[in-house]
Amino acid sequence: MSKIISLKKLLLAAAGIIVMLAACRKDDYYVDGGLSHQSREEQNMPVYDFLASRSNHMFDSLIKIIDLTGTKSLVNQAGITFFAVPNPGVMRLQMNYNPDDRQALRPLASIGKDTLVKLLNRFIITGAKISLETALNDKVRYYKDLNGDSLMISGKGGGVNAGSSVQTSAFYLEYVHVKIPGTDTIRFTGNMQTHNLITANAIVHVLNNSSSFAAGFKLKYFR
């Protein structure tokens, strides 16, 4: 009897794993792999529509920022690279306003529109669709964000064992805002959870959940 029960438990566990894998596979290009998992319909959407259409709602806060600031045209302009910050990254900005009560998030609508636009601009590069492959080829290259501030894009990873051709790490793109002289900023490094998402007007890279929409500006900046 105990063997039958154990077998049932194993079958149930296996079924649970299969269900989880199936659920992950639906949106698994958020882990990485972009292009191969996107539908043609998604690739034909402008950035705003693509972000707003996500069934997992991971960009709802970013969409709200765009709506509040009336900047849909900025993210939908042709020929850009856009770094999309997921909901947890926007929440970190909201928490900056309440350092003594991290559970009390400042509503986005009560944050100055000029501040939100300035921060959104830090995630947009115009005149260049930068893929992971481009970054790896360039290794390190400086661009200007939409505010005109320096943004360093690096292609990294892909290490191999000594004396072997076996790859030991994945390739990835790193986004770095250097400190702006004379301002209350710090060096901000963002890593991607997804590269090379294709939209009608842009290449989109999704920052990981530990990122921040504050993008290197210190708390003092927001008060």
Buried (B, 14 or more C-beta within 10 A) or exposed (E): EEEEEEEEEEEEEEEEEEEEEEEEEEBBBBEBBBEEBBEEEBBEBBBBBBBBEBEEEBBBBBBBBBEBBEBBEBBBBEEBBBBBBBBBBBBBBBBBBEEEEEEEBBEBEEBEEEBBBBBBBBBBBBEBBBBBEBBBEEEEBEBEBBBEBEBBBBBBBEEEEEEEEEEEEEBBBBBBBBBBEEEEBBEBBBBBBBBBBBBBBBBBBBBBBEBBBBBBBEEEBBE
